[in-house]
């Protein structure tokens, strides 16, 4: 049961009460506290001030961070100096808001300025514990895991010595989860799992659903890093379910992103893309800018893995644009690092160096050692590829200092690889071979892109050294590993290098090639926006000449087809005058493209009608639904054709049946992703035919038709 007099619960995020319908989900909890604040004249002032703190805490969990900041400012202004204990709590809330905004330096500075003043010793210990917890969260986000773990341990110590209370247990659940996150980032997977287990046990005991979802998500991330995809998927899907139950949009997005990352790590790129696309739709445009930027970055990573560098560059540039617009330096630093990496792969070294140098400066300024290490890695590779040995040596020395501060084994292995690469170009062949062999042993524990790169580097070293048996062996290993990891560009590069050394072995490996291409017509899951359009009023044309009717109908199909091509869709099917277009089959799914297509086609048809007759003879209507479907070749064995089956197609059919001429009706997922394109959307409740479920769709009338009406 929520105790309004314990605002520390709101501070730590324990704002829900599963036994109270008004407090069981975040959106209804926000309404509850807004209502209490609105009753201010009928409540004592302290209760109003407490309600404002609880409202701020709920908005933090909803990630309505600007609203939370305004709520805290309102509380301070309204009750200036009257409730110093609550004003002190508001200062702690502001630190949390800064952290959630990824303003890590500002959050750290604000935390340093806070003085804990409380007449009650237990309250003082709890505030000191929260300060240690926030310090640990900030240090973990900055990649300083050793310091984070020390702060979090001190935070736990401050809670000892008193009989446990719900506030203390809620604090412990979140501190355990934070310890798990720091250990996960440090690569200590078994210890991380133990911490997430403790967090889940405590959170379940006190029914703290947001902390339960966080610990489930953490366990899923641990299992993913362990290579146990089935366990990871189970935990992450349960985290997703809990987040959906309490209507935590942020939790849904983070769980979807984690599922995408788990499938990406397992090299199941289609499933990974499916969850990243779902997260992107949940983000909308501008509602969760940091997560939206991350999703674009993750989709770019998948495209890089598939060797589609130009398309990946577009996603990384979008990531950079979003990060820049937020004004957040951490997000911008990561985006610049990704842009520098893809431009290096594209051979645009000038742009690559500019981006990486700016990212390097930002990570140094933010004191983010892990971000600095990964950026320096790209800097070294860029200099090595250009033959700038002196600059590469300087960058390697900087990387050593940064990787020593993170202490992660992976960074150590990468450091050895880069050291060996530079030594090879300095002519120190024997020393280079020792470094590369040591690096390969480290990187092979968790095979990935850099394992292949290190193997290739060793092969080229042995080729220069004249040790051809080892050279051919390592080229072959690089080919096999690249195939296993589905790194098609690295496979081709390895084969090309092998061809100049041993044509017979090259021919043998080429003959046994297993992963040169993915079967194009394989059936699988896709995330698409389905647009259905229909021509209305054709029955009124039956008394007109056949050639005139043909001209009107042809004009409709031409305009619709042109709009589909212009907005990046695929014309999937024509049945009578009904046209189905799909968005997301040939790339990433953006429901906004489907909406732009519908508007463009309907406006064009209406404009042509207006030029040819005084009163329009026919009209159009459209429906858009977004979601997961099944795509592939289906049908009788002698007449297979490409079909799309599943939710969005069925929902779009139901929506189209509910439209009147001139309307575009969109499903909730489309509304969430592209609602910013609708000036005045009109809600309409629709009953779906398959399960009689009711949804709230929205009408988006086209600008041209709206002007005429």
C-alpha positions in Angstrom: 0.0 0.0 0.0 1.4 3.4 -1.0 2.3 5.6 2.0 2.2 9.2 1.0 4.3 10.1 4.0 7.3 8.0 2.7 8.4 10.1 -0.3 11.7 8.3 -0.3 9.8 5.5 -2.0 8.9 7.9 -4.9 12.6 8.9 -5.0 13.8 5.3 -5.5 10.9 4.6 -8.0 8.6 2.5 -5.9 5.5 4.5 -6.9 3.0 1.7 -7.8 0.6 -0.4 -5.7 -0.5 -3.6 -7.5 -3.5 -4.0 -5.1 -4.9 -0.5 -5.9 -6.4 -0.1 -9.4 -5.6 3.6 -9.4 -2.0 2.9 -8.6 -1.3 -0.3 -10.5 0.0 1.3 -13.6 2.1 4.4 -14.2 -0.4 6.4 -16.3 -3.2 5.9 -13.7 -0.8 6.7 -10.9 0.1 10.0 -12.6 -3.6 10.9 -12.9 -4.1 10.0 -9.2 -1.4 12.3 -8.0 -2.5 15.1 -10.4 -6.0 14.8 -8.9 -4.6 15.1 -5.4 -2.6 18.2 -6.4 -5.7 19.7 -8.0 -7.5 19.3 -4.7 -4.9 21.5 -3.0 -7.5 23.9 -1.4 -9.1 20.9 0.5 -5.8 19.4 1.7 -3.2 20.5 4.2 -0.2 22.2 2.5 2.2 19.5 3.5 0.0 16.8 1.8 0.0 18.9 -1.4 3.8 19.2 -1.2 4.1 15.5 -0.7 1.7 14.8 -3.6 3.9 17.0 -5.9 7.0 14.9 -4.9 5.1 11.7 -5.7 3.9 13.1 -9.0 7.5 14.1 -9.9 8.6 10.5 -9.0 5.9 9.0 -11.2 6.8 11.3 -14.1 10.5 10.3 -13.7 9.4 6.6 -14.1 7.3 7.6 -17.1 10.4 9.4 -18.5 8.4 12.6 -18.7 11.5 14.4 -17.4 10.6 17.9 -18.4 7.3 17.5 -16.6 9.1 16.1 -13.5 11.4 19.1 -13.5 8.5 21.5 -13.7 6.7 19.7 -10.9 9.7 20.0 -8.6 10.1 23.7 -9.5 6.4 24.3 -8.7 6.7 22.6 -5.3 9.8 24.7 -4.4 8.2 27.9 -5.5 4.8 27.3 -3.9 6.1 26.2 -0.5 9.4 28.1 -0.4 11.2 27.5 2.9 8.1 26.0 4.7 9.1 22.3 4.3 12.9 22.2 4.2 13.0 18.4 4.4 10.8 18.1 1.3 12.8 20.8 -0.5 16.0 18.7 0.2 14.3 15.7 -1.3 13.4 17.8 -4.4 17.2 18.5 -4.8 17.8 14.7 -4.8 15.0 14.2 -7.3 16.7 16.8 -9.6 19.9 14.8 -9.5 17.9 11.7 -10.7 16.3 13.7 -13.5 19.7 14.9 -14.7 20.9 11.3 -14.7 17.9 10.0 -16.6 18.6 12.8 -19.1 22.1 11.3 -19.5 23.6 14.6 -18.2 26.1 12.6 -16.2 28.6 15.4 -15.5 25.9 17.8 -14.4 24.3 15.0 -12.2 27.7 14.4 -10.6 28.3 18.1 -9.9 24.8 18.4 -8.4 25.3 15.4 -6.2 28.6 16.9 -4.9 26.7 20.0 -3.9 24.1 18.1 -1.9 24.3 18.2 1.9 22.4 15.6 3.8 20.5 17.3 6.7 17.9 15.4 8.6 17.0 15.4 12.3 16.1 11.7 12.1 19.2 9.5 11.9 17.4 6.8 9.9 16.3 9.3 7.2 19.8 10.7 7.1 21.3 7.2 6.5 18.7 6.6 3.8 19.6 9.8 2.0 23.3 9.0 2.3 22.5 5.6 0.9 20.6 7.2 -2.0 23.6 9.5 -2.7 25.9 6.4 -2.9 23.4 4.7 -5.1 23.3 7.6 -7.5 27.1 8.0 -7.5 27.3 4.3 -8.4 24.7 4.7 -11.3 26.7 7.7 -12.7 30.1 6.0 -12.5 28.7 2.8 -14.1 27.3 4.9 -17.0 30.7 6.5 -17.3 32.4 3.1 -17.5 34.1 3.4 -14.1 32.8 0.2 -12.7 35.4 -0.3 -9.9 34.5 3.1 -8.4 30.8 2.4 -9.0 30.9 -0.9 -7.0 32.6 0.8 -4.1 29.9 3.5 -3.9 27.1 0.9 -4.2 28.6 -1.2 -1.4 28.8 1.9 0.8 25.1 2.6 -0.1 24.2 -0.9 1.2 26.2 -0.4 4.4 24.2 2.7 5.3 21.0 0.6 5.4 22.3 -1.9 7.9 21.8 -1.8 11.6 18.1 -1.2 11.6 15.1 -3.5 11.3 14.2 -3.6 7.6 11.4 -1.4 6.4 9.7 -1.2 3.0 11.8 1.9 2.1 15.0 0.1 3.0 14.0 -3.0 1.0 13.1 -0.9 -2.0 16.5 0.8 -1.8 18.2 -2.6 -1.5 16.4 -4.0 -4.6 17.6 -1.1 -6.7 21.1 -1.1 -5.3 21.5 -4.8 -6.0 20.3 -4.2 -9.6 22.8 -1.4 -9.9 25.6 -3.7 -8.7 24.5 -6.2 -11.2 24.7 -3.6 -14.0 28.2 -2.5 -12.9 29.4 -6.1 -12.8 27.8 -6.9 -16.1 29.6 -3.9 -17.6 32.9 -5.1 -16.1 32.4 -8.6 -17.6 31.9 -10.3 -14.2 28.9 -12.3 -15.3 28.4 -14.8 -12.5 28.6 -12.1 -9.9 26.2 -9.9 -11.9 23.7 -12.7 -12.1 23.8 -13.2 -8.3 23.1 -9.5 -7.8 20.2 -9.4 -10.2 18.8 -12.6 -8.4 19.0 -10.8 -5.1 17.3 -7.7 -6.6 14.5 -9.8 -8.0 14.0 -11.7 -4.8 13.6 -8.5 -2.7 11.5 -6.7 -5.4 9.1 -9.7 -5.6 8.8 -9.8 -1.9 7.7 -6.2 -1.6 5.8 -6.2 -4.9 8.0 -3.5 -6.6 7.2 -4.2 -10.3 9.5 -1.7 -11.9 12.5 -3.1 -10.0 11.3 -6.6 -10.9 11.3 -5.7 -14.6 14.8 -4.1 -14.2 16.3 -7.2 -12.6 14.7 -9.5 -15.1 16.1 -7.4 -17.9 19.5 -7.6 -16.2 19.4 -11.3 -15.9 18.4 -11.5 -19.6 21.4 -9.4 -20.5 23.7 -11.6 -18.4 22.4 -14.8 -20.1 22.9 -13.1 -23.5 26.5 -12.3 -22.7 26.9 -16.0 -21.6 25.6 -17.1 -25.0 22.5 -18.6 -23.6 19.9 -17.1 -25.9 16.9 -19.2 -24.8 17.3 -18.2 -21.1 18.0 -14.6 -22.2 14.9 -14.5 -24.3 12.8 -15.9 -21.5 13.9 -13.4 -18.9 13.7 -10.4 -21.3 10.2 -11.4 -22.5 9.1 -11.6 -18.9 10.6 -8.1 -18.3 8.6 -6.9 -21.3 5.4 -8.5 -20.0 5.8 -6.8 -16.5 6.6 -3.5 -18.2 3.5 -3.8 -20.4 1.4 -4.7 -17.3 2.3 -1.5 -15.5 2.3 0.5 -18.8 5.9 1.6 -18.6 6.7 2.7 -22.1 10.3 3.1 -21.1 10.5 -0.4 -19.7 8.9 -1.7 -22.9 11.4 0.1 -25.1 14.4 -1.0 -23.0 13.2 -4.6 -22.9 12.7 -4.6 -26.7 16.1 -3.1 -27.2 17.7 -5.8 -24.9 15.9 -8.5 -26.8 17.2 -7.1 -30.1 20.7 -7.0 -28.6 20.4 -10.6 -27.4 19.4 -11.8 -30.8 22.1 -9.7 -32.4 24.7 -11.3 -30.1 23.4 -14.7 -31.2 23.8 -13.6 -34.8 20.0 -13.9 -35.4 19.9 -10.6 -37.2 16.3 -10.9 -38.6 14.9 -11.4 -35.1 17.2 -8.6 -33.8 15.9 -6.2 -36.4 12.3 -7.2 -35.5 12.7 -6.1 -31.9 14.7 -2.9 -32.8 11.9 -2.0 -35.2 9.4 -2.5 -32.4 11.3 -0.4 -30.1 11.6 2.3 -32.8 7.9 2.4 -33.2 7.4 2.6 -29.4 9.8 5.5 -29.3 7.7 7.6 -31.7 9.5 10.7 -33.0 10.9 12.8 -30.2 9.2 11.1 -27.3 12.2 9.1 -26.2 15.1 10.7 -28.1 17.9 8.8 -26.3 16.3 5.4 -27.0 15.4 6.4 -30.5 19.0 7.3 -31.2 20.2 4.0 -29.7 17.8 2.0 -31.9 19.0 3.8 -35.0 22.6 3.0 -33.9 21.7 -0.7 -33.4 20.0 -1.0 -36.8 23.2 0.5 -38.2 25.2 -2.2 -36.4 23.1 -4.9 -38.1 23.6 -3.4 -41.5 27.4 -3.1 -40.9 27.4 -6.8 -40.0 25.7 -7.6 -43.3 28.2 -5.4 -45.2 25.6 -2.8 -46.2 27.8 0.1 -45.2 26.0 2.9 -47.2 22.6 2.1 -45.6 24.3 1.8 -42.2 25.8 5.3 -42.6 22.3 6.7 -43.1 21.2 5.2 -39.7 24.3 6.4 -37.9 23.8 9.9 -39.3 20.2 9.9 -38.1 21.5 8.8 -34.7 24.0 11.7 -34.7 21.3 14.2 -35.7 19.0 13.0 -32.8 21.8 13.1 -30.3 22.9 16.6 -31.4 19.3 17.9 -31.1 19.0 16.6 -27.5 22.1 18.6 -26.5 23.4 15.5 -24.6 27.1 15.2 -24.9 27.2 11.5 -24.0 24.8 10.6 -26.8 26.6 12.8 -29.2 30.0 11.2 -28.3 28.7 7.7 -29.0 27.0 8.8 -32.3 30.2 10.5 -33.5 32.2 7.3 -32.7 29.7 5.3 -34.9 29.9 7.9 -37.7 33.7 7.8 -37.5 33.7 4.0 -37.7 31.4 3.7 -40.7 33.2 6.5 -42.6 36.4 4.6 -42.0 34.8 1.4 -43.5 33.6 3.5 -46.4 37.2 4.8 -46.9 36.2 8.5 -46.1 39.1 8.9 -43.8 39.0 12.7 -43.5 35.4 12.6 -42.2 36.2 9.6 -40.1 39.2 11.3 -38.4 37.1 14.5 -37.7 34.3 12.5 -36.1 36.6 10.3 -34.1 38.7 13.2 -32.8 35.5 15.0 -31.6 34.2 11.8 -30.0 37.6 11.4 -28.3 37.5 14.9 -26.9 34.0 14.5 -25.6 34.6 11.1 -23.9 37.7 12.6 -22.2 35.7 15.6 -21.0 33.0 13.2 -19.8 35.5 11.0 -18.0 34.1 8.0 -19.8 37.0 5.6 -20.1 35.1 2.8 -21.8 33.8 5.2 -24.5 37.3 6.6 -24.9 38.8 3.1 -25.3 36.4 2.1 -28.1 36.9 5.4 -29.9 40.7 5.1 -29.7 40.4 1.6 -31.2 38.8 3.1 -34.3 41.4 5.9 -34.4 44.2 3.4 -34.4 42.6 1.3 -37.2 42.1 4.5 -39.3 45.8 5.4 -39.0 46.9 1.9 -39.6 44.8 1.6 -42.8 46.2 4.9 -44.0 49.8 3.9 -43.2 50.2 6.7 -40.7 52.4 4.6 -38.4 53.6 7.5 -36.1 50.1 8.7 -35.4 48.9 5.0 -34.9 51.7 4.5 -32.3 50.6 7.6 -30.4 47.0 6.5 -30.4 47.9 3.0 -29.2 49.7 4.5 -26.2 46.7 6.5 -25.4 44.5 3.4 -25.7 46.7 1.5 -23.2 46.2 4.2 -20.6 42.4 4.2 -21.1 42.0 0.4 -21.2 44.1 -0.1 -18.1 41.6 2.2 -16.3 38.6 0.1 -17.4 40.3 -3.2 -16.6 38.1 -5.2 -18.9 39.7 -8.3 -20.5 38.2 -7.5 -24.0 39.9 -4.1 -24.0 43.2 -5.8 -23.1 42.8 -8.2 -26.0 42.0 -5.4 -28.4 45.0 -3.4 -27.1 47.3 -6.3 -27.8 45.9 -6.7 -31.3 46.4 -3.0 -32.1 49.9 -3.1 -30.6 50.8 -6.0 -32.9 49.3 -4.3 -35.9 51.4 -1.2 -35.3 54.6 -3.3 -34.5 54.1 -5.1 -37.8 54.1 -1.8 -39.7 57.1 -0.6 -37.6 59.0 -3.7 -38.9 59.1 -5.5 -35.5 57.7 -8.7 -37.0 58.7 -11.2 -34.2 57.3 -8.9 -31.4 54.2 -8.3 -33.5 53.6 -12.0 -33.9 53.8 -12.6 -30.1 51.3 -9.7 -29.4 48.8 -10.9 -32.1 49.0 -14.6 -30.9 48.3 -13.4 -27.3 45.5 -11.2 -28.6 43.9 -14.0 -30.6 43.9 -16.3 -27.6 42.0 -13.6 -25.6 39.6 -12.6 -28.4 38.8 -16.3 -29.3 37.1 -16.8 -25.9 34.1 -14.9 -27.3 34.5 -14.9 -31.1 33.4 -11.8 -33.0 34.4 -9.3 -35.6 37.8 -8.5 -34.0 38.6 -12.2 -33.7 38.4 -12.5 -37.5 40.3 -9.2 -37.9 43.1 -10.4 -35.6 43.3 -13.8 -37.5 43.6 -11.9 -40.8 46.3 -9.7 -39.4 48.3 -12.8 -38.3 47.9 -14.4 -41.7 49.3 -11.3 -43.4 52.2 -11.1 -40.9 53.1 -14.7 -41.6 52.8 -14.0 -45.4 55.3 -11.2 -45.1 57.6 -13.3 -42.9 57.5 -16.1 -45.5 55.9 -18.7 -43.1 53.4 -19.8 -45.7 51.9 -22.9 -43.9 50.9 -20.7 -41.0 49.8 -18.0 -43.4 47.4 -20.3 -45.3 46.2 -21.8 -42.1 45.2 -18.4 -40.6 43.5 -17.3 -43.8 41.5 -20.5 -43.8 40.6 -19.9 -40.1 39.5 -16.4 -40.9 37.2 -17.6 -43.8 35.6 -20.3 -41.6 35.0 -18.0 -38.6 33.6 -15.2 -40.9 31.2 -17.7 -42.3 30.2 -18.9 -38.9 29.6 -15.3 -37.7 27.9 -14.4 -41.0 30.4 -11.6 -41.6 30.1 -11.7 -45.4 32.4 -8.8 -46.2 35.2 -10.3 -44.0 34.7 -13.6 -45.7 35.2 -12.1 -49.1 38.2 -10.1 -47.9 39.8 -13.3 -46.4 39.2 -15.3 -49.6 40.7 -12.5 -51.8 43.9 -12.4 -49.6 44.2 -16.2 -49.7 43.9 -16.3 -53.5 47.2 -14.5 -53.9 49.0 -17.0 -51.7 47.5 -20.4 -52.4 45.1 -20.7 -55.4 44.4 -24.4 -54.7 43.3 -23.8 -51.1 41.3 -20.7 -52.2 39.5 -22.9 -54.8 38.8 -25.6 -52.2 37.3 -23.1 -49.7 35.4 -21.3 -52.5 33.9 -24.6 -53.6 32.7 -25.4 -50.1 31.3 -21.9 -49.5 28.3 -22.0 -47.3 27.4 -18.5 -46.5 27.9 -16.4 -49.6 24.3 -15.3 -49.7 21.1 -15.7 -47.7 18.2 -17.3 -49.5 16.1 -14.3 -50.7 12.8 -16.1 -50.5 13.1 -17.7 -47.0 9.9 -17.4 -44.9 10.4 -15.4 -41.8 9.1 -12.7 -39.4 9.2 -9.1 -40.5 8.1 -5.8 -39.0 6.1 -3.8 -41.5 3.6 -1.0 -41.9 0.8 -2.2 -44.2 -1.1 0.4 -46.2 -4.4 -0.5 -47.9 -6.0 2.0 -50.3 -9.3 1.7 -52.1 -11.2 3.6 -54.9 -14.7 4.5 -53.8 -17.7 5.4 -55.9 -16.9 3.2 -59.0 -20.5 1.9 -59.1 -21.6 5.4 -60.1 -19.4 5.1 -63.3 -21.3 2.2 -64.8 -23.5 4.4 -67.1 -20.4 6.1 -68.5 -18.3 5.1 -71.6 -15.9 2.2 -70.9 -12.9 4.2 -72.1 -13.7 7.0 -69.7 -14.0 4.6 -66.7 -10.7 2.9 -67.8 -9.0 6.3 -67.8 -10.3 7.2 -64.3 -9.2 3.9 -62.8 -5.8 3.9 -64.6 -5.2 7.4 -63.3 -5.9 6.2 -59.7 -3.5 3.2 -60.1 -0.8 5.4 -61.6 -1.0 8.0 -58.8 -1.0 5.3 -56.1 1.9 3.4 -57.7 4.0 6.7 -58.1 3.4 7.6 -54.4 4.4 4.1 -53.2 7.7 4.3 -55.2 8.4 7.9 -54.0 8.0 7.0 -50.4 10.1 3.8 -50.4 7.2 1.2 -50.3 6.7 -2.1 -52.1 3.4 -2.6 -54.1 2.4 -6.0 -52.7 -1.0 -6.8 -54.2 -3.9 -5.4 -56.2 -7.4 -6.9 -55.7 -10.0 -5.1 -57.7 -9.4 -1.4 -56.9 -7.8 -2.2 -53.5 -4.1 -1.8 -53.4 -1.8 -3.1 -50.6 1.7 -1.5 -50.1 4.2 -2.6 -47.5 6.9 -0.5 -45.8 9.8 -2.3 -44.1 10.3 -5.2 -46.4 13.4 -3.9 -48.1 14.8 -2.0 -45.1 13.8 -0.5 -41.9 10.1 0.1 -41.1 8.9 3.7 -40.8 5.1 3.9 -40.4 5.5 7.6 -41.3 6.4 6.6 -44.8 3.1 4.8 -45.2 1.2 7.8 -44.0 3.1 10.1 -46.3 2.3 7.7 -49.2 -1.4 7.6 -48.4 -1.6 11.4 -48.3 0.4 11.9 -51.5 -1.7 9.4 -53.4 -5.0 10.7 -52.2 -4.1 14.3 -52.8 -2.9 13.5 -56.3 -6.1 11.6 -57.2 -8.2 14.4 -55.8 -6.3 17.0 -57.7 -6.7 15.2 -61.0 -10.4 14.8 -60.3 -10.7 18.5 -59.6 -9.0 19.4 -62.9 -11.2 17.1 -65.0 -14.7 17.6 -63.6 -16.6 20.1 -61.4 -17.8 17.4 -59.0 -15.5 14.4 -58.1 -16.8 11.2 -59.6 -14.8 8.9 -57.3 -13.0 9.2 -54.0 -10.4 7.3 -52.0 -9.9 5.9 -48.5 -6.9 4.4 -46.8 -5.9 2.4 -43.7 -2.5 1.8 -42.1 -1.5 -0.9 -39.5 1.9 -1.6 -38.2 3.3 -4.8 -36.5 4.9 -8.2 -36.8 3.9 -10.4 -39.8 5.1 -13.5 -41.7 6.7 -13.0 -45.1 7.6 -15.6 -47.7 6.7 -17.7 -50.7 3.5 -19.6 -50.2 0.8 -21.3 -52.3 0.4 -24.4 -54.5 3.7 -25.9 -55.5 3.2 -24.8 -59.1 2.0 -21.3 -58.3 3.9 -20.0 -55.3 3.9 -16.3 -54.7 5.1 -13.8 -52.1 2.6 -13.4 -49.3 2.4 -11.4 -46.1 0.3 -12.8 -43.3 -0.5 -11.7 -39.8 -1.8 -9.0 -37.6 -1.1 -5.8 -39.5 -2.8 -7.1 -42.7 -5.9 -8.2 -40.8 -6.1 -5.0 -38.8 -5.6 -2.8 -41.9 -8.5 -4.6 -43.6 -10.8 -4.0 -40.6 -9.7 -0.3 -40.5 -10.4 0.2 -44.2 -13.9 -1.3 -43.8 -14.5 1.4 -41.1 -13.4 4.4 -43.2 -15.5 6.8 -45.2 -14.4 8.4 -48.4 -11.5 10.8 -47.9 -10.3 9.3 -44.6 -7.0 7.7 -43.5 -7.5 5.5 -40.5 -4.4 4.4 -38.6 -3.8 1.8 -35.8 -2.4 2.6 -32.3 1.1 1.5 -33.2 1.1 3.7 -36.3 -0.3 6.6 -34.3 2.5 6.3 -31.8 5.2 6.2 -34.4 3.8 8.9 -36.8 1.3 10.9 -34.7 3.5 14.0 -35.0 2.5 14.1 -38.7 -1.2 14.5 -37.8 -2.3 18.0 -36.9 -5.7 17.0 -35.3 -6.1 13.3 -35.2 -9.6 12.1 -34.4 -10.0 9.0 -32.2 -12.4 6.2 -33.3 -13.1 3.0 -31.5 -12.9 -0.1 -33.8 -13.9 -3.7 -33.2 -11.5 -6.2 -34.8 -13.1 -9.0 -36.7 -10.7 -11.9 -35.7 -11.1 -11.7 -31.9 -13.6 -8.9 -31.4 -11.0 -6.9 -29.5 -11.6 -3.2 -29.5 -8.9 -0.7 -30.4 -8.7 3.1 -30.6 -7.7 4.1 -34.1 -7.2 7.6 -35.3 -8.4 9.4 -38.4 -5.9 11.6 -40.3 -7.7 13.4 -43.1 -5.4 14.5 -46.0 -4.6 18.2 -46.2 -6.1 18.6 -49.7 -9.4 16.9 -48.8 -9.6 18.9 -45.5 -9.2 22.2 -47.4 -12.0 21.2 -49.8 -14.4 20.2 -47.0 
